């Protein structure tokens, strides 16, 4: 139980650090897999910072209908400027709200792929 608490506390601290040192750039979507739940997807991406390639992946609430529409496209990624290995793809409207930035018009086409 105590280990579970430590894990949650660490993840919260890591998430807060990501948002406090946040930078945004474009990430290239190179792979989209079916998720564990049949209606979800796993999105794999990479981006460059100071000529170094960083990889990331997220379990997304986007449904399978978007799978072929985002592969080989560029989408925004949020990364920690002090530790770019800490990053997250910005396809979820709630992540934009957390940044106090409006959801960009250029991504509104994704909204129809959320449940």
N, C-alpha and C positions, 0 to 999 in steps of 0.2 A: 504494500500500500504506500509506504513511504517512497519507494522507488518511482511509483506512478506519479506521486506528487512532484518529485524532483524533475521527472520528464516533462510534465505539463508546465512547470515553472520555467524550465530551460527553454522550451518551445516558445512560451510567451515572451521571454526576454529576447530571444533570437528574433522573433517577429517584430518586436518594438524597435530593435536595433536596425532591422531592414528598413523600416519606414522612416526612422529618424535620419538615416544616411542615404536616402533614396535618390536614385538617378533613373531615368527612363531612356531606353533606346529601342531599336528594332531587333527582333529575334527572327531567325529563319526557322520555319516549321519543317522538319525533315522527316518526321514519322508520326503517324496517328494510328493507335491501336484500339481495339475494343477494350473497354474497361472490365473490371470484375463484375459489376452489375451490367446486365445486357444492354441497358439504354445509355450508358456512359462511355466516355472515351478517355484515353491517355494520350496527351500531346507531348511529343519530344521536340526540343528546339535547341538552338545555339545562338550565341551572339558574341560580338567582339568588344573588348575593352582594352585599350592600349595594345592593340595587335595580338591579344591573347584570346583564344576561343574558349568560351565557357558554355557548358552544356546544362540543360535543365529539363525537367519534365513535371507535368501536373496531371492529377486526376481531375477531369473537368466535368461539370454538370451539363455541358453541351451534349445534345443527343447525337446519335449516329448519323443523322442527316447532314451534318456539317463536315463529316470526315473528309470527303473529297473536295470540299470547298476551301479548306484551310491548308491542306498539304501544299508545300512549296510556296507558301506566301510568307510575308513579313508581318508580324504582329508585335505590339509593344510589350516590353519586358521591364519589370522593375527590379533593380539590383542594388545591393548595398555597395556604396562607392568605396568603402574600406575593405570589403570582402565580397567581390563579385560572384563568388561561388554561392552566395546566399542570394537567390533570385526567384522571381515568380512571374509567370506570364499573365498579362493584364487583359484577360478576356471576360472576366467576371465583373458585373456592374458594382458589386459590393466592394471590390478592391479599389475601384475609382472613388467611391464614396469615402472610403477610409483616407484617401489622399486629399480629400476636399477639392477634387477636380471633377468637373462634370464629365459624364461618359461621352467620349468623342463621337461626333456624327459619323465619322469614318468607320466606326465599329457597330453602329446601330443595326446593321444587317444581321449581326450575330444574335440579337435578342429573340428572334423567332425560333432559334434552336435551343432555347432554355425551356424547361418544363413549366 
